[in-house]
Amino acid sequence: MTRRTGYALLAAIVALIVTLSVGLYIGVAADHGSATGTTTPAQRGTGRGPAAPASTGLWVGAWSASPVGAEPGTEVEGLVGRSLRNVVHVGVGGTSARITLSNLYGQSSLTITHASMAVAAGPGTAAAVADTMRRLTFGGSTTVVVPPGQQVLSDAVRIAVPADSDVLVTTYSPTPSGPVTWHPHARQTSYVGEGDLTEDTTGAAYTGQVTSWRYLTAVDVLSNESEGTVVVFGDSLTDGITSTLNANRRWTDVLARRLRGAIAAGQDLPRYSVVNQGISGNQILASGTGRPADNQAGLGRYHRDVLSRTGVKVVVIDLGVNDILRTPGVADPERILDGLRTLVRQGHARGLKVVGATLMPFQGHRGYTDAREQVRQQINAQIRAGRVFDAVVDFDAAVRDPYNPRRFRAEYDSGDHLHPSDKGYERMADSFDLKLLKGAAPAEL
């Protein structure tokens, strides 16, 4: 081999190495541009398409709601030919977002041909900030078919989502499907319009209003300000059924604002988002009727609504009152406690810290009896003694009447003697020691 031939061969080898390195770099960059680790055709053309997220930050839950059941009146055709604009309030912001749509209670496939996300122009409106309107895709396609009983996660889309803001998520289906999977007690006005109005920014054509969420069960964000998610798992007391409409005054909303404020003030606390998995009427042990069951028992929905949530680090459990009130006769406190301990063990198996709440009073409610009060007291005694959860928030002590601890203090009572007023929800959140969110699950309870 001549010297000239040797230099030529060496140059060819170096060029091959550079080419392979560049190809590898582009492949890795493209992989980081997708929520699922795969790339869409648009992304493959440029290395990072418009729907790809920035590669910094962590995925956390910004908002969520549990699917509850099948919406009455939608059994035959669903909501064919209408645009559904769900309005949701996110506690934390991010640079990219993705959504989850559920057809859990559908008996036929749900075809979505157009979906979008945008930041709302303000509170109480279907209008969007125009330059935030984003078309959503699913596996690179604008159309997705969700089989009965299934859910789908969208591709990530670049969008600047501000913390403590309303987000609009709109879906359109041109074909009959039903019934609609919904969360009926949203305490938030959402909108409906005829025809495909998915990317309409004015909101003027959305003439229908509802106080439920349809199909949408989660919004995740790629966030630089959060490092994990707190999932609050409960019943109507967590769902916020008596809180003021469109005011975001559920106790979980107040807790999220408290945590963000404390972190901004420099307190040594984990930078977590807070999401709400409350279902009104939910019990630990018993489900509703149907297949799948409406209002599935806490034990049955725990994996779906807690363990599978994005970035979950801590779960807060506030369940048990409905097991007392809805059990014919007198509920067995040991069965309820066993159910709670099962949830704790399952959380620990996933490395989650589990914070639990004492059960609040309900004297004056139509379901109150002295025997049921005794069951509540027995359960609370075990919770306070540290025999159930890793840490305890004493909601009972926070809201009860000091002169009659079997009932709410008047200013914290919504009037039905079971659910809090706005002040009551605020008191619940204020009584939550934010330091309880620190630390991990113990090796053994």
Wavefront OBJ file of the C-alpha trace (Angstrom):
o trace
v 0.000 0.000 0.000
v 1.388 3.434 -0.980
v 1.439 6.347 1.447
v -1.157 8.158 -0.705
v -3.437 5.093 -0.650
v -3.062 4.816 3.121
v -4.076 8.479 3.665
v -7.100 7.983 1.423
v -8.181 4.911 3.359
v -7.754 6.720 6.693
v -9.809 9.679 5.442
v -12.587 7.330 4.307
v -12.705 5.655 7.744
v -12.902 9.019 9.536
v -15.721 10.158 7.227
v -17.648 6.959 7.939
v -17.305 7.451 11.694
v -18.537 11.056 11.457
v -21.514 10.010 9.343
v -22.507 7.271 11.782
v -22.126 9.638 14.749
v -24.354 12.276 13.156
v -26.961 9.652 12.309
v -26.906 8.349 15.858
v -27.259 11.876 17.261
v -30.243 12.650 15.027
v -31.882 9.362 15.963
v -31.513 10.068 19.691
v -32.787 13.629 19.269
v -35.833 12.409 17.373
v -36.550 9.815 20.029
v -36.581 12.498 22.749
v -39.067 14.453 20.647
v -41.888 11.974 21.193
v -43.835 11.127 24.312
v -43.840 7.463 23.377
v -40.232 7.161 22.303
v -41.218 6.864 18.600
v -41.251 9.517 15.910
v -44.036 10.662 13.623
v -43.423 11.119 9.864
v -43.290 14.905 10.329
v -40.651 14.576 13.040
v -38.542 12.205 10.953
v -38.343 14.797 8.202
v -36.763 17.533 10.336
v -35.380 15.802 13.413
v -37.992 17.484 15.616
v -41.436 18.341 14.371
v -43.788 21.036 15.657
v -45.566 18.542 17.920
v -42.374 17.438 19.668
v -41.683 18.632 23.210
v -38.542 20.361 24.337
v -36.119 17.821 25.737
v -35.825 19.349 29.214
v -38.086 18.965 32.223
v -40.167 16.109 33.560
v -43.642 14.882 32.665
v -46.071 15.491 35.526
v -49.822 15.524 35.927
v -51.231 19.042 35.516
v -54.914 18.054 35.732
v -56.940 14.864 35.894
v -60.444 13.555 36.492
v -61.635 10.001 37.003
v -64.049 8.466 34.489
v -67.246 7.867 36.451
v -69.796 6.241 34.162
v -71.882 6.436 30.998
v -73.645 9.736 30.310
v -77.438 9.268 30.188
v -79.017 9.978 26.823
v -75.877 9.221 24.817
v -76.329 5.460 24.547
v -77.193 5.286 20.812
v -75.252 8.018 19.009
v -72.965 9.542 21.606
v -72.394 13.175 20.685
v -71.918 12.714 16.963
v -71.304 15.825 14.884
v -70.567 18.069 17.852
v -67.404 19.676 19.166
v -66.808 19.178 22.874
v -64.656 21.898 24.431
v -63.602 20.740 27.898
v -62.320 23.494 30.172
v -59.824 22.337 32.793
v -57.685 24.187 35.325
v -54.015 23.270 35.546
v -52.034 23.901 38.696
v -48.565 23.804 37.136
v -47.201 25.026 33.851
v -45.033 23.481 31.184
v -43.493 23.820 27.748
v -45.311 20.878 26.167
v -48.483 18.935 26.887
v -50.380 15.751 26.084
v -53.852 14.462 26.910
v -55.605 11.188 27.718
v -59.020 10.382 26.245
v -61.143 7.550 27.649
v -63.841 5.396 26.069
v -64.092 3.248 29.199
v -67.901 3.202 29.253
v -68.425 3.160 25.489
v -70.132 0.165 23.899
v -68.804 1.037 20.445
v -65.564 2.471 19.102
v -65.045 6.206 19.481
v -63.601 7.887 16.375
v -62.000 11.274 16.933
v -61.005 12.982 13.673
v -59.969 16.346 15.087
v -58.643 17.361 18.506
v -56.972 20.497 19.785
v -55.547 22.180 22.849
v -55.235 25.874 23.660
v -54.851 28.221 26.596
v -58.171 29.849 27.482
v -58.483 33.574 26.832
v -59.742 34.010 30.386
v -61.936 32.401 33.023
v -65.460 31.387 32.082
v -65.026 31.460 28.302
v -64.757 29.105 25.346
v -62.419 31.555 23.596
v -58.741 30.713 23.212
v -55.571 32.742 23.087
v -55.211 32.510 19.302
v -51.495 31.843 19.034
v -51.724 28.945 21.522
v -54.129 26.836 19.428
v -52.509 23.464 18.712
v -53.812 20.539 16.676
v -53.330 17.237 18.510
v -52.181 13.998 16.945
v -52.204 10.381 18.024
v -49.325 8.268 16.757
v -48.722 10.961 14.149
v -52.320 10.992 12.855
v -55.078 13.520 13.475
v -57.586 10.656 13.586
v -57.729 8.088 16.357
v -60.123 5.218 17.049
v -60.546 4.342 20.720
v -62.027 0.850 21.202
v -64.725 0.259 23.837
v -63.256 0.089 27.329
v -59.926 1.624 26.262
v -58.113 4.952 26.479
v -55.531 6.732 24.307
v -52.619 9.067 25.005
v -51.975 11.843 22.492
v -48.612 12.786 21.081
v -46.859 15.598 22.871
v -47.378 19.073 21.460
v -45.335 22.193 22.086
v -47.429 24.735 23.943
v -46.553 27.190 26.699
v -49.026 26.348 29.464
v -49.008 28.896 32.322
v -49.378 27.664 35.886
v -52.768 28.232 37.541
v -54.563 28.723 34.207
v -57.497 27.310 32.254
v -56.803 25.076 29.271
v -59.249 24.189 26.486
v -59.217 20.637 25.114
v -61.585 20.091 22.187
v -62.604 16.894 20.398
v -64.809 16.235 17.382
v -66.354 12.919 16.327
v -68.234 12.610 13.002
v -69.557 9.096 13.578
v -72.039 7.691 16.101
v -70.615 6.118 19.237
v -71.886 5.722 22.719
v -72.447 6.037 25.491
v -70.128 8.914 26.377
v -67.615 8.357 29.192
v -67.979 11.306 31.547
v -67.201 12.907 34.900
v -70.515 14.519 35.866
v -69.634 16.791 38.816
v -66.941 18.939 37.268
v -67.753 22.227 39.064
v -66.508 23.782 35.842
v -68.423 24.999 32.799
v -67.419 23.389 29.523
v -68.871 24.007 26.063
v -70.541 22.278 23.110
v -70.945 23.442 19.516
v -72.495 21.989 16.347
v -70.065 20.849 13.661
v -66.301 20.759 13.641
v -65.242 23.828 15.627
v -62.126 22.218 17.011
v -59.694 24.989 16.118
v -62.144 27.876 16.492
v -60.515 30.489 18.730
v -63.411 32.931 19.180
v -65.643 30.538 21.103
v -68.733 32.330 19.734
v -70.190 29.211 18.098
v -70.053 27.195 21.310
v -73.651 27.814 22.302
v -74.119 24.836 24.614
v -72.850 24.654 28.192
v -72.371 21.688 30.523
v -70.882 21.175 33.970
v -69.308 17.824 33.178
v -66.123 16.606 31.504
v -66.460 14.224 28.556
v -63.837 11.743 27.344
v -60.941 13.803 28.732
v -59.316 12.274 31.838
v -55.830 13.789 32.030
v -53.575 16.629 30.925
v -49.841 16.146 31.465
v -47.195 18.815 30.986
v -43.465 18.726 30.456
v -42.451 20.943 33.334
v -39.286 22.566 34.607
v -41.016 23.693 37.799
v -42.266 20.311 39.053
v -40.539 17.046 39.837
v -43.506 14.796 40.557
v -47.244 14.488 41.119
v -49.405 14.261 44.234
v -52.557 12.275 43.494
v -55.514 12.946 45.787
v -57.839 9.942 45.869
v -61.280 10.461 47.334
v -65.037 10.928 47.089
v -67.297 13.996 46.797
v -65.300 15.755 49.520
v -62.333 15.669 47.132
v -64.461 16.090 43.992
v -65.536 19.401 45.552
v -69.212 18.888 44.820
v -70.406 21.883 46.907
v -67.619 24.298 45.954
v -68.425 27.411 43.922
v -68.789 26.767 40.181
v -65.845 27.918 38.015
v -63.918 29.205 41.043
v -61.441 26.333 41.573
v -62.115 26.230 45.305
v -61.926 22.495 45.866
v -59.537 21.751 48.716
v -57.108 20.214 46.222
v -57.007 23.490 44.275
v -56.213 25.427 47.449
v -53.553 22.870 48.395
v -51.886 23.213 44.986
v -51.778 27.008 45.317
v -50.410 26.756 48.872
v -47.655 24.414 47.761
v -46.653 26.602 44.797
v -46.619 29.688 47.008
v -44.529 28.033 49.696
v -41.974 26.844 47.147
v -41.819 30.307 45.585
v -41.160 31.708 49.063
v -38.125 29.468 49.390
v -39.485 26.773 51.699
v -37.752 23.414 51.523
v -40.574 21.400 49.984
v -40.854 18.982 47.080
v -41.848 20.660 43.810
v -44.975 18.624 43.155
v -48.119 19.175 41.147
v -51.491 18.155 42.631
v -54.189 16.282 40.699
v -57.700 15.364 41.790
v -59.049 11.802 41.457
v -62.220 12.305 43.484
v -65.544 10.724 42.519
v -68.731 11.823 44.231
v -70.350 8.912 46.061
v -67.231 6.761 45.825
v -66.654 3.948 48.327
v -63.595 1.907 49.199
v -65.347 -1.438 49.000
v -68.485 -1.233 46.822
v -69.008 -0.314 43.160
v -72.104 0.763 41.296
v -73.939 -1.387 38.770
v -73.051 -2.183 35.176
v -70.094 -3.574 33.256
v -67.753 -1.858 33.657
v -69.178 -0.717 36.971
v -70.295 2.874 37.346
v -68.452 4.669 40.144
v -65.992 1.826 40.581
v -64.895 1.074 44.154
v -61.645 2.595 45.365
v -60.011 -0.810 45.527
v -60.934 -1.444 41.895
v -59.953 1.927 40.397
v -56.771 2.529 42.404
v -54.430 1.196 39.740
v -56.094 3.231 36.996
v -56.495 6.478 38.931
v -53.385 6.499 41.124
v -50.696 3.972 40.282
v -50.878 4.725 36.551
v -50.809 8.509 36.850
v -47.891 10.409 35.355
v -44.953 11.031 37.706
v -46.833 10.092 40.877
v -44.755 10.370 44.055
v -47.334 10.743 46.835
v -50.955 9.648 47.190
v -53.371 11.313 49.609
v -56.385 9.154 50.503
v -59.647 10.626 51.819
v -62.182 7.795 51.551
v -64.530 5.939 53.881
v -67.501 8.151 54.718
v -69.669 6.675 51.942
v -68.832 3.158 53.094
v -70.351 4.148 56.442
v -73.362 6.021 55.072
v -74.322 3.669 52.236
v -73.928 0.334 53.964
v -77.322 -1.078 54.989
v -77.381 -1.218 58.762
v -73.995 -0.605 60.356
v -70.719 -0.900 58.457
v -67.901 -3.042 59.793
v -65.019 -0.666 60.634
v -62.464 -3.461 60.269
v -63.485 -4.115 56.657
v -63.107 -0.416 55.848
v -59.726 -0.282 57.593
v -58.589 -3.420 55.772
v -59.529 -1.759 52.491
v -57.504 1.345 53.351
v -54.511 -0.778 54.359
v -54.720 -2.630 51.049
v -54.457 0.697 49.213
v -51.439 1.604 51.340
v -49.692 -1.697 50.606
v -50.280 -1.291 46.871
v -48.895 2.244 47.042
v -45.815 1.051 48.897
v -45.241 -1.643 46.273
v -44.858 1.231 43.768
v -42.616 3.224 46.103
v -45.276 5.813 46.933
v -45.694 7.622 50.218
v -49.318 7.376 51.385
v -50.887 10.182 53.405
v -54.346 9.547 54.832
v -57.122 11.754 56.157
v -59.419 11.283 59.125
v -63.123 11.081 58.292
v -65.045 14.303 58.837
v -68.266 14.570 60.884
v -71.783 14.339 59.465
v -74.288 14.778 62.288
v -77.381 16.503 60.897
v -77.122 14.697 57.576
v -80.053 12.453 56.758
v -77.839 9.354 56.973
v -76.538 10.082 60.455
v -77.085 7.620 63.306
v -75.248 7.226 66.593
v -74.127 3.756 65.485
v -72.578 5.137 62.304
v -70.875 7.842 64.319
v -69.244 5.144 66.425
v -67.900 3.475 63.292
v -66.401 6.790 62.172
v -64.781 7.281 65.560
v -63.282 3.768 65.523
v -61.784 4.304 62.087
v -60.384 7.712 63.026
v -58.815 6.287 66.187
v -56.846 3.758 64.121
v -55.813 6.419 61.606
v -54.624 8.835 64.313
v -52.715 6.059 66.056
v -50.615 5.572 62.922
v -51.928 2.094 62.211
v -53.095 2.804 58.655
v -51.105 5.466 56.763
v -47.534 6.748 56.594
v -48.702 10.196 57.684
v -52.016 11.710 58.735
v -53.886 14.934 57.993
v -56.631 15.440 60.577
v -59.498 16.925 58.576
v -61.941 15.905 61.313
v -60.191 18.069 63.897
v -59.873 20.913 61.392
v -63.571 21.333 60.543
v -65.575 19.979 63.497
v -67.559 22.144 65.875
v -65.526 22.452 69.089
v -68.771 22.407 71.105
v -70.222 19.416 69.252
v -67.475 17.401 67.501
v -70.038 15.183 65.781
v -70.941 17.965 63.357
v -69.296 20.606 61.183
v -68.492 24.012 62.543
v -71.221 26.198 61.016
v -68.971 28.350 58.813
v -67.388 25.228 57.312
v -70.718 23.531 56.511
v -72.233 23.834 53.024
v -75.655 23.349 54.608
v -76.147 19.623 54.041
v -74.013 18.720 57.106
v -71.836 16.388 55.032
v -69.972 18.534 52.508
v -67.869 21.612 53.272
v -68.520 25.176 52.180
v -65.823 27.063 50.288
v -64.445 28.116 53.666
v -64.541 24.504 54.774
v -62.552 23.367 51.734
v -60.059 26.139 52.374
v -59.773 25.063 56.011
v -59.058 21.479 54.914
v -56.216 22.615 52.661
v -54.828 25.003 55.264
v -54.720 22.203 57.855
v -52.557 20.078 55.558
v -48.944 20.199 56.762
v -46.992 20.565 53.524
v -44.006 18.831 55.113
v -46.024 15.597 54.984
v -45.248 15.514 51.267
v -41.531 15.139 51.962
v -39.837 11.780 52.105
v -40.557 8.425 50.529
v -42.540 5.344 51.471
v -41.134 3.487 54.484
v -39.688 0.053 53.981
v -42.371 -1.301 56.303
v -45.365 0.414 57.862
l 1 2 3 4 5 6 7 8 9 10 11 12 13 14 15 16 17 18 19 20 21 22 23 24 25 26 27 28 29 30 31 32 33 34 35 36 37 38 39 40 41 42 43 44 45 46 47 48 49 50 51 52 53 54 55 56 57 58 59 60 61 62 63 64 65 66 67 68 69 70 71 72 73 74 75 76 77 78 79 80 81 82 83 84 85 86 87 88 89 90 91 92 93 94 95 96 97 98 99 100 101 102 103 104 105 106 107 108 109 110 111 112 113 114 115 116 117 118 119 120 121 122 123 124 125 126 127 128 129 130 131 132 133 134 135 136 137 138 139 140 141 142 143 144 145 146 147 148 149 150 151 152 153 154 155 156 157 158 159 160 161 162 163 164 165 166 167 168 169 170 171 172 173 174 175 176 177 178 179 180 181 182 183 184 185 186 187 188 189 190 191 192 193 194 195 196 197 198 199 200 201 202 203 204 205 206 207 208 209 210 211 212 213 214 215 216 217 218 219 220 221 222 223 224 225 226 227 228 229 230 231 232 233 234 235 236 237 238 239 240 241 242 243 244 245 246 247 248 249 250 251 252 253 254 255 256 257 258 259 260 261 262 263 264 265 266 267 268 269 270 271 272 273 274 275 276 277 278 279 280 281 282 283 284 285 286 287 288 289 290 291 292 293 294 295 296 297 298 299 300 301 302 303 304 305 306 307 308 309 310 311 312 313 314 315 316 317 318 319 320 321 322 323 324 325 326 327 328 329 330 331 332 333 334 335 336 337 338 339 340 341 342 343 344 345 346 347 348 349 350 351 352 353 354 355 356 357 358 359 360 361 362 363 364 365 366 367 368 369 370 371 372 373 374 375 376 377 378 379 380 381 382 383 384 385 386 387 388 389 390 391 392 393 394 395 396 397 398 399 400 401 402 403 404 405 406 407 408 409 410 411 412 413 414 415 416 417 418 419 420 421 422 423 424 425 426 427 428 429 430 431 432 433 434 435 436 437 438 439 440 441 442 443 444 445
